[in-house]
């Protein structure tokens, strides 16, 4: 029985190339235009599933972004000042 399994599997991993399916031709412009209403209906369905932020949430996150930008500006300005001072001191 083990010999039959070996014989059955002998062709299965023999290192041959895998057969790939033939590439499908691109759909025509007319076919794509006919599918457009269905596509936009699906887009609308997915957009209705989105949980949109409230105006308060948008305002708070916008303020947080501006605060983080200001902190990044201060940080990089300090790093730039320290490095440029060190380079000027080293080069004399």
Order of alpha helices (4+ residues) and beta strands (2+ residues): alpha-alpha-alpha
